[in-house]
């Protein structure tokens, strides 16, 4: 794998079916130190359960676990150059959230209340670019890596 791709490639989304018939999925990434970032979720009749884990890449031991709020359905899990995690999603509730790779604590959450996010990527400065619908219009938006502040938006015809 090319070193410059380690931090910017969003990982695949895998749908599995549990014995109960409820769909579940996992997003995975490997940080620059070889640790595994793993997002696992399950859809169920009593609510959606989503957890984010950091596993020691050498031993598999859990470094930390973070339970995410209900309705957080991430479509992208990105790692920045500091091994912090960006989760991007849009289902019932669109969000962009930065989580400390060291502690699992939320660093910031961008204001995405008026949009439906389709997907996202990171640029070379770790700023986040997302495609989203705002009302019935399609936009490309850029968010600042350090704060989650919206830097600009461009309507796409």
Backbone torsions as a table, in degrees:
resi	resn	phi	psi	omega
1	UNK	NA	136.5	177.4
2	UNK	-67.3	135.8	-177.5
3	UNK	-60.2	-38.4	-178.3
4	UNK	-70.3	-14.3	179.2
5	UNK	-88.8	-16.7	-176.1
6	UNK	-57.7	-34.7	-174.1
7	UNK	-96.5	-12.5	-169.5
8	UNK	-119.1	-2.7	-177.0
9	UNK	-92.2	124.6	174.1
10	UNK	-77.0	147.4	-174.4
11	UNK	-91.9	164.3	-177.2
12	UNK	-71.7	158.5	177.1
13	UNK	-110.1	125.1	-175.6
14	UNK	-115.7	124.9	176.7
15	UNK	-99.6	129.0	178.5
16	UNK	-124.7	160.8	176.0
17	UNK	-119.5	122.3	179.8
18	UNK	-73.7	167.4	-179.8
19	UNK	-56.2	-34.1	-178.9
20	UNK	-71.9	-9.7	-178.5
21	UNK	89.7	-1.8	177.9
22	UNK	-82.3	130.8	179.0
23	UNK	-69.7	142.7	175.0
24	UNK	-135.0	169.4	-176.7
25	UNK	-154.8	168.4	178.5
26	UNK	-146.1	139.0	170.2
27	UNK	-115.3	140.3	-177.4
28	UNK	-138.7	150.0	173.3
29	UNK	-152.3	159.2	177.6
30	UNK	-120.1	126.5	-178.3
31	UNK	-80.4	178.4	-174.8
32	UNK	-67.9	-13.7	178.7
33	UNK	-100.5	4.0	178.2
34	UNK	88.7	4.1	177.3
35	UNK	-77.3	152.8	-177.0
36	UNK	-102.7	127.5	172.7
37	UNK	-103.9	125.6	-171.7
38	UNK	-133.8	123.7	175.9
39	UNK	-110.2	127.2	-178.2
40	UNK	-129.8	141.0	-179.9
41	UNK	-148.4	161.8	179.5
42	UNK	-143.9	133.1	175.0
43	UNK	-90.9	133.7	178.7
44	UNK	-145.8	169.0	-179.3
45	UNK	-67.6	-25.0	-177.4
46	UNK	-99.3	14.7	178.9
47	UNK	127.5	166.6	-179.8
48	UNK	-101.2	134.9	-177.8
49	UNK	-115.3	119.3	-177.2
50	UNK	-130.4	127.8	179.7
51	UNK	-127.3	146.9	176.0
52	UNK	-118.7	130.7	-178.3
53	UNK	-122.4	150.0	164.6
54	UNK	-118.0	122.7	179.7
55	UNK	-111.3	139.9	174.4
56	UNK	-63.4	124.1	-176.2
57	UNK	-66.1	-23.0	-179.2
58	UNK	-88.8	-37.8	-173.4
59	UNK	-110.6	-19.9	-175.7
60	UNK	82.1	0.5	-179.9
61	UNK	-67.6	145.1	178.0
62	UNK	-73.1	120.9	176.0
63	UNK	-82.8	-45.3	173.2
64	UNK	-158.0	160.3	176.7
65	UNK	-134.7	135.5	178.3
66	UNK	-126.9	124.2	173.8
67	UNK	-87.4	125.8	-177.5
68	UNK	-89.0	156.4	178.7
69	UNK	-60.3	152.6	176.8
70	UNK	-57.9	146.0	-180.0
71	UNK	77.1	6.5	172.5
72	UNK	-81.7	100.5	179.1
73	UNK	-113.7	90.2	-175.7
74	UNK	-75.8	139.7	173.9
75	UNK	-104.1	-18.1	178.3
76	UNK	-135.7	137.6	172.3
77	UNK	-123.7	112.6	-176.3
78	UNK	-118.0	149.0	175.3
79	UNK	-116.0	134.7	176.3
80	UNK	-91.9	-176.5	-175.5
81	UNK	-68.7	-16.0	176.8
82	UNK	-97.0	7.1	-177.2
83	UNK	68.9	18.9	171.1
84	UNK	-79.1	157.1	-171.3
85	UNK	-108.8	134.7	172.5
86	UNK	-114.2	120.8	173.7
87	UNK	-105.8	131.1	-179.5
88	UNK	-126.4	131.7	179.9
89	UNK	-157.7	162.4	177.1
90	UNK	-159.6	106.0	175.3
91	UNK	-133.7	-109.1	172.2
92	UNK	-72.7	-22.2	-173.2
93	UNK	-143.1	113.1	179.1
94	UNK	-81.8	144.8	-178.6
95	UNK	-157.3	154.0	166.5
96	UNK	-134.3	120.0	-177.0
97	UNK	-134.7	138.6	176.4
98	UNK	-106.3	130.2	-177.8
99	UNK	-121.6	134.3	178.2
100	UNK	-63.8	125.2	176.5
101	UNK	-68.6	-25.4	-179.4
102	UNK	-76.8	-40.1	-171.5
103	UNK	-116.7	-20.6	-175.5
104	UNK	83.1	4.5	179.9
105	UNK	-85.5	148.5	177.4
106	UNK	-69.6	128.7	178.2
107	UNK	-89.3	-48.1	176.3
108	UNK	-158.9	162.4	172.5
109	UNK	-133.6	125.2	-179.0
110	UNK	-73.0	153.0	175.5
111	UNK	-80.0	105.4	179.8
112	UNK	-124.0	24.7	-172.0
113	UNK	-62.7	-26.6	-175.7
114	UNK	-101.9	11.6	-174.4
115	UNK	-130.2	159.1	172.6
116	UNK	-113.7	107.5	-174.6
117	UNK	-83.3	134.1	179.6
118	UNK	-94.2	-45.2	-176.0
119	UNK	-168.6	168.8	179.4
120	UNK	-155.1	159.6	177.7
121	UNK	-143.6	171.4	177.8
122	UNK	-115.4	143.5	174.5
123	UNK	-90.1	-176.8	-174.9
124	UNK	-66.1	-17.8	178.0
125	UNK	-99.2	12.1	-179.4
126	UNK	71.0	8.9	173.3
127	UNK	-70.5	151.0	-173.4
128	UNK	-104.9	130.4	176.6
129	UNK	-111.5	129.9	178.7
130	UNK	-131.2	149.9	170.1
131	UNK	-100.7	130.8	-176.2
132	UNK	-149.3	157.9	170.8
133	UNK	-101.5	129.1	174.0
134	UNK	-117.7	115.2	-167.9
135	UNK	56.8	-118.2	179.8
136	UNK	-110.5	14.0	-178.5
137	UNK	-106.7	144.7	-179.6
138	UNK	-96.0	134.7	-177.7
139	UNK	-134.0	156.5	164.6
140	UNK	-110.4	128.1	-177.0
141	UNK	-125.5	147.8	178.4
142	UNK	-120.5	131.3	179.8
143	UNK	-117.3	140.8	-177.9
144	UNK	-71.6	134.8	-177.6
145	UNK	-63.5	-39.7	-173.8
146	UNK	-74.4	-32.5	-171.1
147	UNK	-125.1	-19.1	-174.6
148	UNK	83.0	5.6	-179.9
149	UNK	-69.8	138.4	177.3
150	UNK	-71.7	119.6	-178.7
151	UNK	-86.0	-41.2	178.3
152	UNK	-164.2	164.7	173.7
153	UNK	-141.8	143.2	-179.8
154	UNK	-129.7	122.0	177.1
155	UNK	-69.7	137.1	178.8
156	UNK	-108.3	122.7	-179.5
157	UNK	-79.6	NA	NA
